[in-house]
Amino acid sequence: MIRHIVFFSARRKEDVEAVRAGLLALGNIPHSGLFEVTLNTKVDPLSDEIDVVVYAEFADDAALAAYKAHPLYAHTTSKVRPLRELRYSADVVAGS
């Protein structure tokens, strides 16, 4: 299983909800077993620059590749990209 975790920060504080709402559309793409978009609670003062987190689980690399190749992925990315400042992504194999 592949865990896909992406961290976002908004360019402006007032855009945080628009980033979150925009990323929620990615949940309509098939291929993930679990898909969540959540706001960072910012409990840890060393990670307060991150506003929104996407967490998804995929059966394998092929499922993740199919997700990223879906037309809705490109459409959503084009809408969210201008609103974000940072984007950090990690894809890890569960249990490794």
C-alpha positions in Angstrom: 0.0 0.0 0.0 1.2 3.5 -0.9 0.5 6.4 1.5 0.3 9.7 -0.4 0.7 12.7 1.9 0.8 16.3 0.6 1.2 19.4 2.7 0.0 22.8 1.5 0.3 26.4 2.7 -1.9 29.1 1.2 -0.4 32.3 -0.1 -2.9 34.3 1.9 -4.7 33.4 5.1 -8.0 34.1 3.5 -7.3 31.5 0.9 -6.9 28.5 3.3 -10.5 27.4 3.0 -10.5 27.8 -0.8 -7.4 25.6 -1.0 -9.1 23.0 1.3 -12.3 23.1 -0.7 -10.5 22.9 -4.0 -8.5 19.8 -2.9 -11.7 18.0 -1.7 -12.6 17.6 -5.4 -9.7 15.1 -5.7 -11.7 12.7 -3.6 -14.0 12.2 -6.6 -11.2 10.5 -8.5 -11.3 6.7 -8.2 -8.2 4.6 -7.3 -7.7 5.5 -3.7 -8.8 3.3 -0.8 -8.9 6.3 1.6 -8.9 10.0 0.8 -8.9 12.9 3.3 -8.4 16.6 3.2 -7.9 18.2 6.6 -6.8 21.5 8.1 -3.6 21.4 10.1 -4.4 21.9 13.7 -1.1 23.7 14.2 -0.6 22.3 17.6 3.2 21.9 16.9 4.6 25.5 16.7 7.4 24.2 14.4 4.9 23.3 11.6 2.6 26.3 11.7 3.3 27.2 8.0 1.3 24.1 6.8 -2.4 24.9 6.4 -3.9 21.9 4.6 -3.0 18.2 4.5 -4.1 15.6 1.9 -3.8 12.0 2.9 -4.7 9.1 0.6 -4.0 5.4 0.4 -3.5 3.5 -2.8 -3.1 -0.2 -3.4 0.0 0.2 -5.4 2.1 2.5 -7.7 -0.2 1.8 -10.6 -3.3 3.1 -8.7 -1.4 6.2 -7.6 -0.3 6.8 -11.2 -3.8 6.4 -12.5 -5.1 8.9 -9.9 -2.5 11.5 -11.0 -3.3 10.8 -14.7 -7.1 11.4 -14.2 -8.4 14.7 -15.9 -9.9 15.9 -12.6 -6.4 15.9 -11.0 -5.0 18.3 -13.6 -8.2 20.5 -13.4 -8.0 20.7 -9.6 -4.3 21.4 -9.6 -4.8 24.3 -12.0 -7.4 25.8 -9.7 -5.4 25.3 -6.4 -1.9 26.1 -7.6 -2.4 29.9 -7.8 -3.7 29.9 -4.2 -0.9 28.0 -2.6 2.6 29.0 -1.5 4.2 25.7 -0.5 3.5 22.1 -1.5 5.4 19.2 -0.1 4.6 15.6 -1.1 5.6 12.2 0.2 4.7 8.8 -1.1 5.7 6.0 1.2 5.2 2.3 1.2 3.2 1.3 4.4 5.2 -0.8 6.8 8.6 0.0 5.4 
